[in-house]
Amino acid sequence: MFKLGGIGLDYIYLLGIFLMVLLLYEGVTTAFSYAPKKIKHITIGTLILVLFRYISLFILFINKKPLYLYLLKPIIFLEIVYLPIIGFITIYMLYRNEKIKLNYFYSIVLIFSLFYIFVTLKSPVNTMLSDIYGYVIILREDYGLYLILEVVNTIYLILAMKALGYKYSNKLGLALMILSASLTVLTILISLLGVNLFGVKILGEILWILTLVYSLRQFKKKSIILTK
């Protein structure tokens, strides 16, 4: 067991999973209570996908036998779909620019859903046992999956940096978005070079959800102001 400051990295990883679940709960309840109808439905649906993936990660962590773990394959790679969606929703809420149309969302969903279906059906997987993460499911052939996610996060990073100069944009939220996209870009790049940073990738996802929750809470602030 690897340790960091006397704490096992496996426990830190488990803590990350539970932190994500708490953030997802906050995101769903905030979206349900305060977000406009379209954003509410999109956000809650997306966060449910994230929840499915993290439940799967928890099952892989606690499971002692690899039997039937391959059944988690369609769930464990859902980040193919939800990361681009989260980035789009976040930039849409934080940019506050009418040039960004919510209708673009449907094109993003279609493109990445088709790619997700292709990858999960086409590529076989390897199941490996890690001292930190429990069982890990890895695609034998990712068909450029992580390269595409790298490009998508780079685009969101550039958009967030550009949006900082927009008069009515949310500067703090955009700073969180830049941090989220930057960390995700860095970890994917390192992974593409052959270094396994599975746990750090999860940190990038946690930051993305934190940014999304922050963005949703702006609707709550507006609601409080309007009711005064």
Secondary structure, DSSP 4 states (H G I P E B T S, - for coil): --EETTEEHHHHHHHHHHHHHHHHHHHHHHHHHHS-HHHHHHHHHHHHHHHHHHHHHHHHHH----TTGGGGHHHHTTHHHHHHHHHHHHHHHHH--TTS-TTHHHHHHHHHHHHHHHHHHH--EEEEEETTTEEEEEES--TTHHHHHHHHHHHHHHHHHHHTTSTTS-HHHHHHHHHHHHHHHHHHHHHHTT---HHHHHHHHHHHHHHHHHHHHHHHHHHHHHH-
